[in-house]
Amino acid sequence: MLSRVAHTIYWMNRYIERAENYARFMEVNFNLSLELHPNATEERWQPLVVTTGDWPLYDSLYDHVEKSKVINFLGFNRENPNSIYNCVRAARENARAIRPEITMEVWEQINHLYYMVQEEAENKIWELEDPRNFFLEVKKSCQLVYGIVEATISKSEGWHFGKIGQLIERADKTSRVLDVKYHMLLPKSGPVGSPFDLTQWSSLLKSVSAFDMYRKKNGKLTPHDISDFLIFDKAFPRSILSCLIGVEKSLYSISGRGEGFSNTAEKELGRLKSQLEYADINDVFDKGLHEYLDDLQKKLNTVSDKIFETFFTTDKVPNEKKTFSY
């Protein structure tokens, strides 16, 4: 497969995953904000922007934090390269560039998602009192893309490059929402174990669609068990370790190996995956959760860079590489 095609498939999937995550984060944040005092707008919405890594840009564009401005920034602002609108637009352009490599059904669903987001941007839904239907439609539309890909795309090299992009993005977002919500929201939520504290932790789990599976496995909500579940659980598909296991399987499928490494992407990924496999949550809290997750995000960036160098390097750095802000 041409590196240009593989790179485009990789980024198409990263952008779809990012858009879906942003919609989920905003939906859960909006639901939780209904339970807060009206004057707690900044406390609720600023950490959401920090989660994405785009707070400096937001701060340069807006004079204060409020619900409608954050929804506009994360959902529709064309100056934010990671807004839902820009992610969906970029995914569509990438899909157009590789139209012969994907099925008609995949193209039609991505096209539908793009026009839906564009219509809501024209309607300025961020000004509505309740924009949750938009978040729901973005999530459903992105998940339909995943389902159609699974049902109609042959599991060849292209499929594996797409899966790598999706899972790298997913691991990054899980680490970021856990880090920011733990360190910025919990200290303000009142005593540990209070009703509001439990609401915060429920919100964290719902942000990554983990609430039901966590309760099935652990029952009681505790920071220790929630962190363990989102970092180390091998069975839950949005945990960081589960994502890395999936990336490794796809890298091996591309290279034809079953163990060890044949390139720097496999080497860096294997090193990071092993660090998680041979650690436990006590090691994390001994080091400090924020410090551990910050280090993990840097290593995920290194893995992403090595994937780019191994499979996608060209003389001219692609636009997608320039707009990736993490």
N, C-alpha and C positions, 0 to 999 in steps of 0.2 A: 504494500500500500504506500502511495506517495506520502511523504511526511507532511506536505501541505494539507492533504485530505484528512490524515489522522489528527493533525492539530486542530482542524476546523471541527471535526466530530467531538474531540475532547472539550473544546470551548463551548460548543453548542449545549452540551450536557451540563457543564459548569454553570452556564448562565441560567438554564432552566431550573436547576437546583437552587441557585441563589435567589431567584425570583420567588420560588415556592417558600423558601425559608423566611424571606422578608414578609411575605403575606401572613405566614403563621405567627411570626413574632408580633406583628402589629395587631392581629386579631386577639391574641391572648392578652396583650398589653391593654388593648381597649377594654376588654371584659373586666380586667382587674381594676382599671382606672375608675370604673363605675362605682367601686366600693370605697374609693378614697375621697377625702375632703376635696371640694372644688379647688382649693388653693394649693393642692399638692401636685399640680400639673408638671412642674419641672422635675420633681422627685420621681415621677412615674415615667416621663417621656425622654428625659435626657439620657438615662442609662441605655435606652433602646438604641439611640444613635451611636453611643459609645460602643455598644456591642458590635456594630458593623465596621468599626474602625474609621468612620467618616465624620467624627465630631469636629475636627479642625475645619473641614469644608462647610459643614452646617453653620458653625460659629461665624464664618466669614460671609455667609449669605443672609442670615437672619439675626435680628437684634435681640430676640429672646426665645425661650422654649414654650411652645404651646402645642396642643394636640393637632390642630389643623396644619400647622407648619411642619411638624414632624412627619405626618402622613403624606403631605405634599412632597417633602424632601425624599423620603424613602420610597414613595410610590411613583412619583411622576416627574420630579425635577430633572430637566434635561442637562443641567450642569453637574448633576451627580452621576458619575459613570456607572454606579452600582444600584441606581434606583430600579424598581420593578420595570418601569417603562423602558429604560435603556437596556436592561438585561434581556427582556423579551425581544426588543428590537434587534439586539446583537445576535440572539439565538436564531431569530428568523433569517437574518442576513447570512449567518453561517449555514443554516439549513438550505437556503437558496444556492449557496456556493457549492454544496455537495448534493444537489438534488438527485443525481443518478445513484448516489450511495444509500439513499433512504427510500422508504416506501411512500406511496401517495398518501396513505393514511396518516403517517407521521407528519408529512408536510402540511396536510390540511388541518391537523390539530394545532400545530404551532402557528399556522396562519390565523386560525380562529382565535387563539390566545392573544395574538398581536392586535387584531382588530377590536377585540373586547377591551383590552387595556387602553387602546387609543380612544375608543368611544367614551370610556369612563374619564379619561383625561380631559376630553372636550367638555364633559358634563361637570367637571370640577368636583368630583365626589368627596374630596377632602374637606369641602365646606359643609357637607351634610352632617346632621346631628348623629347619625348612625351609619357609618360606611362599611359595616361588617359584611354585607353581602358581597362587596367587591373582593375582600380578602378571601372569602369562601370560594368565589368563582375562580380566582387565581390558583388557589390550592388545588381545586378539583381539576382545573384545566391542565396544570403541570403534572398532576398524578395520572391523568389520562394519557399524556405524552409518554410517561414511563411505561404504562400498561400496553400502549400500542407498540412501543419499541420492543417490549418483551414478546409480544404476540406475533410481530410481523418481520422483525429483523433477524437475519441469520447470525448466530453467535460466532462470527469470524473476527478478524482483527479490528474492524471498525467498531463492532459492538463492544469489544473489550476496551478500546480507547475511550469510548463514551462512558463506560462504566467507571473507568479510572477517574475521569473528570468529575463525574457525579459524586463519587465517594470521597475524593480529596476535599471537595467543597463541603460535603456534609460533615466530615470530621472537623473541619475548621469551624463551621458554624456551631456545632455542639460544644466545642471547647470554649468558644467566645461567649455563648449565652450562659454557660455554667460559671465562667470566670466573672463576668460583669454582674450578673444577678447575685452571686454569692457575696461579692465584695462591696457592691454599691447599694444593694437594696436591703440585705439582711440587717446590717447595723442600724438601719432606720426603722425596722419593722416592729420593734418592741421586743419583749423578752422571748427567748427561745421557747417554743412550745405554745405560745399564745395563739389565739385564733387567727390573728393577722399574719403571724409568722408562718403558720401552716398554709394559709392562703398563698403566701409568697412562694413557698416551695411547690405547692400544687401548680402555680403559674409556671414555674421553671420547667416542670415535667411536661406540662401541656405545650410549652413552646416548642418542644421537640417530639411531640406526639408520644410521650413515654409514660403518661400517667397510668393508663390501664395496665400496661405490662409491668410497670414497677409495683403497683399495688398487688398484682397477682403473685409476684415473686416475694415481696418484702412486707407488704401490709403497711406498717407504721411508717410515717414520713419522718426521716431524720437526715440531716445534712450529710452524715457519714455514709449512709446507705445510698442516698441519691447520687452522690459524687461517684461512689463505687459503681453504681449501675450505669451511669452515663459515660464513664471512662473505660471500665474493664469488662462489662458484660459481653460475652462472645455471641450470645443468642439474639440480643436485641439489635435490629438492623441499623439503628442510628447511634449506637455507642461508638466511641472513638476507635476502640480496638476492633470491633466488628467491621468498621469501614476499612481499616488498614488490612485486615485479613482478606477482604474482598479485592482491594487494590493489588495485593500480592498475587492472588490467584489469576487476575487478569494479566499482570506483568509476566507471569510464568507461561500463560497461554500464548502470549505474543512471542516470547523468546524460545518457547519449546522446552523449558527447563521445569524441573519439579522440586528443586532444592538449591541451596547455595545462591550464587549470583553470577551473572554474565555481563552486567553493565552497572554503572554507578547508580542508576535509578533503583535497581533491585537491591543493591548494596545498602543504600541509605534507607530505603523502605524497610528492609529486613532488620537493620539495626534498630530503627525506631519501634517496629512491631515487637521485637524481642525485649526491648526495655519495658514495654507495657505488659508483656506476657509474664515477665519475671519480677513484677512489682505488685504491690497490693495497696489498698487505700491507706493503710497506716504509714507506708513510705511517703505517700503523697502529703498527708497532713503533717508528717514530721518535717518535710521540706517547706511546707506552706502551699496551700491550694493555688493561690494566685501565681506564685513563683513556678510551680510545677506546670501549670497550664500555659503560662507565658513562654516557658522553655519549649513546651510541646508545640505551640504555634510556630515558633521559629524553626523547629525541626520539620514541621509540615511544609513550611515554605521552602526549606532546603530540598525536601523530597520533590516538591513541585518543580523547583529549578532543575533538578537532576533529570526529571522526566522530560522537561523541555530540551535540555542539552543532549540527552540520549536519542530522542526520537524526532524532535521538531526543529532543531537548529537550522537556520538559514542565514544568508548574508544580511538580510534585512529583518530586524526584529518586528514581528507582527503587531498590529494595532491592539489585539487582545492582550498581549503581554504588557503593553504600555498602560492599559487602563486597569490592570489588576492591582488593586490598592493595598493588598495585605503584605 
